[in-house]
Amino acid sequence: MNKKVDSLLYPFLGKTNNIFLIGLRVSILLLCFGLTSVYAHISNAQSIDIDLKDVDITTFFREIQQKSDFVIIYRDEVIAGTEQVTVRASNAALETVLSDVLTQLELDYKIINRQIIIDKTSQSKEFTGGNTI
């Protein structure tokens, strides 16, 4: 019985087919990596409908969390003293909504997996003007 199994597997275990098997494995691996990156890009392009008028930033964050699969992380001192926000967006990209609102408040964000991390806008991004010598 062992000889039957060996004879069935021989074409796949022979030296002539090793190059074919290596190529097949590499192709499958590359296909998996390609599909993973496409999935990650699509998940970040989530659209959202939101209509808020004169609400604090925590209400805005809560609404984003309820209408998306993301969790928003921030420190209280980062959002302390921020103005009220008004947002009206229909079928807009989540990143566009975040950029529009947070830029007005001088806040920045990063998306890592399913987390949106809020922080103050770094000074290096602002134009200070002047001459370089």
C-alpha positions, 0 to 999 in steps of 0.5 A: 500500500505504501508503494501506491502512495509513493507512485501517486506522489512521485510526480510531485516529489521528483527533482524535475518538479522542484522548480515548478513547486517552488514557483507555485509556492512563491506565486501563492505567497505573492498573491496572498500579500497582494490581496492583504494590501488591497483589503487594508486599503479598502478598509481605510476608504470607508464612507460615512454619513454624519450631520452634527451642529455645534457639538463638542469634539467628544460627541463627534468622536462618539458618532464616528465610532458608532457609524464606523468600525474604528475606535478613536484614541486621544488624551484629554489634554489634547482635546481640552479647550477645543471649539464646537464643531459642525459637520455635515457629510453624506457618503464622504470618505472617513479620512476626508471628514476627519481631515476637515474637522481636525485641521480646523482644531489644529489636531492631527490623526493617524489610522493604525489598523482599526484605531484612529489616534488623535494628537496635536498638529506637530510644529514641523508641519506649520510654515513659519516664514522667514529667510534661510541663510 
